[in-house]
Amino acid sequence: MTIRRSMLFIPGNNPGMLQNGGVFGADSVILDLEDAVAPTEKDAARRLVSMALIHADFGKSEKVVRINPLDCNGSVDIAAIVPCRPDAILLPKAQTAAEIRDVAAQIAAAEAEGQEPVKIIALIETPRGLANALEIAEAHPRVVGLALGAEDYTAGLGATRSKEGGEILTARMLLVNAASAAGIDVIDTPFTDAADDEGVAEDSVLARKLGFKGKLAINPRQVDVIHEAFSPSSKEIGWAERVIEALAQAEAQGSGVCSVDGKMVDAPIANRARRTLEVAKILGLKMGDK
């Protein structure tokens, strides 16, 4: 299991941040060749990101590169970046399954012999992309996640973006549903006010309740706040342990039925408990209070 609680954007034209990308503690770092880079700096950023992938130490962070759209030199990005062994490509403004298959074919052609397959995370930023979210999620085995880009999406709707986020609730739920149906990760849109720690905390808690597995971040100061929201609490871990213990006791007694805290444990509850304990183990969290 790959944990993607936080996915931190790092501008591809910022040598200092690229060199120190491993110190921010994000589960994933997104080396950005698109929005963070001016058109006149695209070539230089591509070279910087290529060198960073080869020489910089990103620690335990997953290395993701946001390329440009295919109609804006995205193919050039793929050819240059993929041989430098990123873990994944973040495709902006993903709109169709055919586009995903095209990107997958270009990645395969650019990979070096023996290279680990480069994954694809599709960034859904348009009404059309959202309408095709399930097809995009199931377009190719390389697709491991969908992410929401709410700023461009709401602009496409002609809607007004708000801190409360009521205008993107439907989009959030549709994306969570599509990713869940496909069995892949789903990552929430960034909270764009980097100075509002309370705001990003509240938005992250809401996103987790809606079913997101993590959140995009635009500033390193958001990482710890996001991690707190998306990490199992000791109470949640304790509940999961009780569920697994109750299931084991029921099985030992020849019964397939059990309850925890007065509630029947069925397959979805059992799966949720197992995932909670698996995530806690990966993150090295202490066991819960029973």
Stockholm file with secondary structure:
# STOCKHOLM 1.0

chainA/1-290         MTIRRSMLFIPGNNPGMLQNGGVFGADSVILDLEDAVAPTEKDAARRLVSMALIHADFGKSEKVVRINPLDCNGSVDIAAIVPCRPDAILLPKAQTAAEIRDVAAQIAAAEAEGQEPVKIIALIETPRGLANALEIAEAHPRVVGLALGAEDYTAGLGATRSKEGGEILTARMLLVNAASAAGIDVIDTPFTDAADDEGVAEDSVLARKLGFKGKLAINPRQVDVIHEAFSPSSKEIGWAERVIEALAQAEAQGSGVCSVDGKMVDAPIANRARRTLEVAKILGLKMGDK
#=GR chainA/1-290 SS CCCCSEEEEEETTCHHHHHTGGGSCCSEEEEESSTTSCGGGHHHHHHHHHHHHHHCCCTTCEEEEECCCGGGTHHHHHHHHGGGCCSEEEETTCCCHHHHHHHHHHHHHHCCTTCCCCEEEEEECSHHHHHTHHHHHTSCTTEEEEEECHHHHHHHHTCCCCSSCGGGHHHHHHHHHHHHHHTCEEEECCCCCTTCHHHHHHHHHHHHHHTCSEEEESSGGGHHHHHHHHSCCHHHHHHHHHHHHHHHHHHHTTCSCCEETTEECCHHHHHHHHHHHHHHHHHTCCCCCC
#=GC SS_cons         CCCCSEEEEEETTCHHHHHTGGGSCCSEEEEESSTTSCGGGHHHHHHHHHHHHHHCCCTTCEEEEECCCGGGTHHHHHHHHGGGCCSEEEETTCCCHHHHHHHHHHHHHHCCTTCCCCEEEEEECSHHHHHTHHHHHTSCTTEEEEEECHHHHHHHHTCCCCSSCGGGHHHHHHHHHHHHHHTCEEEECCCCCTTCHHHHHHHHHHHHHHTCSEEEESSGGGHHHHHHHHSCCHHHHHHHHHHHHHHHHHHHTTCSCCEETTEECCHHHHHHHHHHHHHHHHHTCCCCCC
//
